[in-house]
Amino acid sequence: FSENTYAAWKACMQTGLDIVAVADNHPAFVGMNYRGVPILSDEKILYHRFEGIILSNINPASMGKRFSQLSEKYKVPVLRLWRPKTLKEIETGRPNPAGSIGKPPPGYSSAIAV
């Protein structure tokens, strides 16, 4: 897992939040744990009780899509710790309209349900 996952995990620990699970749909992580917390698919997360989600996605291109998926599916607050920027945004200092980042490539994403 990435340093983003560790940062989210550490922040939860320092604030006293109970981490219920790490959500990751990649089959390579099925049945594993992250720092003593079960890694579960989105479908298996449904069987757990939690009050919110912290999105710690490593891939900026898929951040918006993953945020939307989680918000629609779970009806709990989803905290996005950062918003990815495109080079054009950095150069001009102006945000691009929603959806202008492009189609997300297939890959890794994760969320911590707390």
NUGULUM-305055 format. One record per atom (N, C-alpha, C): atom name; y negated, x negated, z. Coordinates in steps of 0.05 Angstrom, whole numbers, plus 32768, in hexadecimal, padded with zeros to 4 digits. Layout:
R,CA,Y,X,Z
...
//
This chain:
R,N,8018,7FEF,8000
R,CA,8000,8000,8000
R,C,7FE7,7FEF,8000
R,N,7FD1,7FFA,7FF9
R,CA,7FB8,7FEB,7FF6
R,C,7FA8,7FE8,8010
R,N,7F94,7FD8,800E
R,CA,7F82,7FD5,8024
R,C,7F73,7FEF,802A
R,N,7F70,8000,8016
R,CA,7F63,801B,801A
R,C,7F74,802B,802D
R,N,7F8E,802B,802A
R,CA,7FA0,803A,803B
R,C,7F9E,802F,8058
R,N,7F9E,8014,805A
R,CA,7F9C,8008,8074
R,C,7F81,800F,8082
R,N,7F6C,800E,8073
R,CA,7F51,8015,807E
R,C,7F50,8031,8088
R,N,7F5C,8044,8078
R,CA,7F5D,8060,8081
R,C,7F6E,8063,809A
R,N,7F85,8056,809A
R,CA,7F97,8057,80B1
R,C,7F89,804C,80CA
R,N,7F7D,8035,80C7
R,CA,7F6F,8029,80DE
R,C,7F58,803A,80E8
R,N,7F49,8046,80D6
R,CA,7F33,8058,80DE
R,C,7F3E,8070,80EE
R,N,7F54,807B,80E5
R,CA,7F60,8092,80F3
R,C,7F69,8089,810F
R,N,7F75,8072,8111
R,CA,7F7F,8068,812B
R,C,7F67,8064,813E
R,N,7F52,8058,8134
R,CA,7F3B,8052,8145
R,C,7F2C,806B,814E
R,N,7F2E,8080,813F
R,CA,7F20,8099,8147
R,C,7F32,80AC,8155
R,N,7F4B,80A5,8159
R,CA,7F5E,80B5,8168
R,C,7F6A,80CC,8158
R,N,7F68,80CB,813D
R,CA,7F75,80E0,812D
R,C,7F93,80DC,812C
R,N,7FA2,80F1,812C
R,CA,7FBF,80EF,8129
R,C,7FC7,80EF,810C
R,N,7FD3,80DA,8103
R,CA,7FDB,80D8,80E7
R,C,7FF7,80E5,80E4
R,N,7FF8,80FA,80D5
R,CA,8011,8109,80D2
R,C,8023,80FC,80BD
R,N,8017,80F4,80A6
R,CA,8027,80E9,8090
R,C,8015,80DB,807D
R,N,8021,80CA,806C
R,CA,8014,80BF,8055
R,C,8020,80CE,803D
R,N,800F,80DA,802C
R,CA,8018,80E8,8015
R,C,8018,80D6,7FFD
R,N,802F,80D3,7FF0
R,CA,8031,80C3,7FD8
R,C,8048,80CE,7FC7
R,N,8042,80D4,7FAE
R,CA,8056,80E0,7F9D
R,C,8067,80CC,7F8D
R,N,8062,80B3,7F91
R,CA,8071,809E,7F83
R,C,808D,809D,7F8E
R,N,80A1,809F,7F7D
R,CA,80BD,80A0,7F87
R,C,80C6,8086,7F95
R,N,80B8,8070,7F90
R,CA,80C0,8057,7F9D
R,C,80BB,8058,7FBC
R,N,80AB,806A,7FC5
R,CA,80A4,806B,7FE2
R,C,80B3,8081,7FF1
R,N,80C4,8090,7FE3
R,CA,80D3,80A5,7FF0
R,C,80E3,809B,8008
R,N,80E0,80A7,801F
R,CA,80EF,80A0,8036
R,C,80E5,8088,8046
R,N,80CF,807D,803D
R,CA,80C3,8065,804B
R,C,80AF,806F,805F
R,N,80A5,805C,806F
R,CA,8090,8060,8083
R,C,807A,804C,807E
R,N,8061,8054,8085
R,CA,804B,8042,8085
R,C,8041,8040,80A2
R,N,8045,8029,80AE
R,CA,803C,8024,80CA
R,C,8046,803A,80DD
R,N,8060,8042,80D9
R,CA,806C,8056,80EA
R,C,8067,8072,80E2
R,N,8059,8077,80CC
R,CA,8053,8092,80C3
R,C,8063,8098,80AA
R,N,8070,80AF,80A8
R,CA,8081,80B5,8091
R,C,8070,80B7,8077
R,N,807B,80AD,8061
R,CA,806F,80B0,8047
R,C,807D,80C8,803A
R,N,806E,80DC,8033
R,CA,8079,80F5,8029
R,C,806C,80FD,800E
R,N,807A,810B,7FFE
R,CA,806F,8116,7FE5
R,C,805C,812D,7FED
R,N,804C,8135,7FDA
R,CA,803A,814C,7FDE
R,C,8049,8165,7FE7
R,N,8060,8169,7FDB
R,CA,8070,8181,7FE1
R,C,807B,8180,7FFE
R,N,8083,8169,8007
R,CA,808D,8167,8023
R,C,8077,8168,8038
R,N,805F,8161,8030
R,CA,8048,8163,8042
R,C,8043,8180,804A
R,N,804A,8192,8038
R,CA,8046,81AF,803E
R,C,8054,81B8,8057
R,N,8069,81AA,8060
R,CA,8078,81B2,8077
R,C,806D,81A7,8091
R,N,8057,8198,808F
R,CA,804A,818C,80A7
R,C,802F,819A,80AC
R,N,8028,819A,80C5
R,CA,800E,81A6,80CD
R,C,7FFA,818F,80D0
R,N,7FE3,8193,80C1
R,CA,7FCD,817F,80C3
R,C,7FB3,818D,80BD
R,N,7F9E,8181,80C6
R,CA,7F83,818E,80C5
R,C,7F71,8182,80AF
R,N,7F79,816C,80A3
R,CA,7F69,8161,808E
R,C,7F77,814A,8080
R,N,7F6B,8141,806B
R,CA,7F76,812B,805B
R,C,7F61,8116,8056
R,N,7F69,80FD,8059
R,CA,7F58,80E6,8053
R,C,7F63,80DA,8039
R,N,7F54,80DA,8024
R,CA,7F5D,80D0,800A
R,C,7F56,80B2,8009
R,N,7F6B,80A1,8006
R,CA,7F67,8084,8005
R,C,7F72,8079,7FEB
R,N,7F6B,8085,7FD6
R,CA,7F76,807E,7FBB
R,C,7F6D,8062,7FB3
R,N,7F7F,8052,7FA7
R,CA,7F78,8038,7F9E
R,C,7F6D,8038,7F82
R,N,7F73,804C,7F72
R,CA,7F6B,804D,7F56
R,C,7F52,805E,7F52
R,N,7F3B,8052,7F4C
R,CA,7F23,8061,7F4A
R,C,7F24,8076,7F33
R,N,7F33,8071,7F1F
R,CA,7F35,8083,7F08
R,C,7F42,809D,7F0F
R,N,7F53,809D,7F24
R,CA,7F62,80B5,7F2B
R,C,7F57,80C2,7F44
R,N,7F42,80B7,7F50
R,CA,7F37,80C2,7F69
R,C,7F2F,80DF,7F67
R,N,7F20,80E7,7F53
R,CA,7F17,8102,7F50
R,C,7F2E,8116,7F4C
R,N,7F41,810E,7F3C
R,CA,7F58,8120,7F36
R,C,7F68,8124,7F50
R,N,7F6D,810F,7F5F
R,CA,7F7D,8111,7F77
R,C,7F6E,8121,7F8C
R,N,7F54,811D,7F8E
R,CA,7F44,812D,7FA1
R,C,7F46,814B,7F9B
R,N,7F44,8152,7F81
R,CA,7F47,816E,7F79
R,C,7F62,8179,7F7F
R,N,7F77,816A,7F79
R,CA,7F93,8172,7F7F
R,C,7F96,8179,7F9C
R,N,7F8E,8166,7FAD
R,CA,7F91,816A,7FCA
R,C,7F81,8181,7FD5
R,N,7F68,8184,7FCB
R,CA,7F56,8199,7FD5
R,C,7F62,81B5,7FCD
R,N,7F6C,81B7,7FB5
R,CA,7F76,81D1,7FAC
R,C,7F91,81D8,7FBA
R,N,7FA2,81C4,7FBE
R,CA,7FBD,81C9,7FC8
R,C,7FBD,81CF,7FE6
R,N,7FAD,81C1,7FF5
R,CA,7FB1,81C3,8012
R,C,7F9C,81D3,8022
R,N,7F85,81D9,8016
R,CA,7F71,81EA,8023
R,C,7F68,81E0,803E
R,N,7F67,81C5,8040
R,CA,7F5C,81B8,8058
R,C,7F47,81A4,804E
R,N,7F35,819B,8060
R,CA,7F21,8188,8057
R,C,7F2E,816E,804D
R,N,7F24,8164,8037
R,CA,7F2D,814A,802C
R,C,7F15,8137,802C
R,N,7F18,8121,803B
R,CA,7F03,810D,803D
R,C,7F08,80F7,8028
R,N,7EF6,80F4,8016
R,CA,7EF7,80DF,8002
R,C,7EE6,80C8,800C
R,N,7EF2,80B1,8013
R,CA,7EE3,809C,801F
R,C,7ED0,808D,800D
R,N,7ED4,808F,7FF3
R,CA,7EC2,8082,7FE0
R,C,7EC4,8090,7FC5
R,N,7EAF,808E,7FB6
R,CA,7EAE,809A,7F9B
R,C,7EAC,8083,7F87
R,N,7EBF,8083,7F74
R,CA,7EBE,806D,7F61
R,C,7EA6,806E,7F4F
R,N,7E9D,8057,7F46
R,CA,7E86,8056,7F33
R,C,7E8F,8048,7F1A
R,N,7E83,8051,7F04
R,CA,7E88,8044,7EEA
R,C,7E74,802D,7EE7
R,N,7E79,801B,7ED4
R,CA,7E66,8006,7ECE
R,C,7E4B,8011,7EC6
R,N,7E4A,8026,7EB7
R,CA,7E31,8032,7EAE
R,C,7E21,803C,7EC7
R,N,7E2F,8048,7EDA
R,CA,7E21,8050,7EF2
R,C,7E15,8039,7F01
R,N,7E24,8023,7F03
R,CA,7E1A,800C,7F11
R,C,7E02,8000,7F03
R,N,7E03,7FFE,7EE8
R,CA,7DED,7FF3,7ED8
R,C,7DD4,8004,7EDA
R,N,7DD7,801E,7ED8
R,CA,7DC0,8030,7ED6
R,C,7DB7,803A,7EF2
R,N,7DC9,803A,7F05
R,CA,7DC3,8044,7F1F
R,C,7DC4,8063,7F20
R,N,7DCC,806F,7F0A
R,CA,7DCE,808D,7F09
R,C,7DEC,8095,7F08
R,N,7DF3,80A9,7F18
R,CA,7E0F,80B3,7F17
R,C,7E16,80C0,7EFD
R,N,7E2E,80BC,7EF4
R,CA,7E38,80CA,7EDC
R,C,7E40,80E7,7EE4
R,N,7E3F,80F9,7ED1
R,CA,7E47,8115,7ED7
R,C,7E65,8115,7EE0
R,N,7E6C,812A,7EEE
R,CA,7E88,812D,7EF7
R,C,7E9B,812D,7EDF
R,N,7EB1,8120,7EE3
R,CA,7EC5,811F,7ECE
R,C,7EC1,810A,7EB9
R,N,7EAC,80F9,7EBB
R,CA,7EA6,80E6,7EA6
R,C,7EB5,80CC,7EAA
R,N,7EC5,80CA,7EBE
R,CA,7ED3,80B1,7EC3
R,C,7EEA,80AC,7EAF
R,N,7EF4,80C2,7EA4
R,CA,7F09,80BF,7E91
R,C,7F24,80C9,7E9C
R,N,7F37,80CA,7E8B
R,CA,7F52,80D3,7E93
R,C,7F5F,80BE,7EA4
R,N,7F69,80C6,7EBC
R,CA,7F75,80B2,7ECD
R,C,7F8F,80A8,7EC2
R,N,7F94,808E,7EC4
R,CA,7FAD,8083,7EBB
R,C,7FC3,808B,7ECF
R,N,7FDC,808A,7EC6
R,CA,7FF1,8090,7ED9
R,C,7FF2,8079,7EEE
R,N,7FF7,8080,7F07
R,CA,7FF8,806B,7F1A
R,C,7FF9,8075,7F36
R,N,7FF1,8065,7F48
R,CA,7FF4,8067,7F64
R,C,7FDD,8076,7F71
R,N,7FE2,8089,7F82
R,CA,7FCE,8095,7F93
R,C,7FDA,809D,7FAD
R,N,7FCA,809D,7FC2
R,CA,7FD4,80A5,7FDC
R,C,7FBF,80B4,7FEC
R,N,7FC8,80C2,7FFF
R,CA,7FB6,80CF,8012
R,C,7FC3,80CF,802D
R,N,7FB2,80CE,8041
R,CA,7FBD,80D0,805C
R,C,7FB6,80EB,8067
R,N,7FCA,80FA,806F
R,CA,7FC5,8114,807B
R,C,7FC2,8110,8099
R,N,7FAC,811A,80A4
R,CA,7FA7,8116,80C1
R,C,7FA4,8131,80CF
//
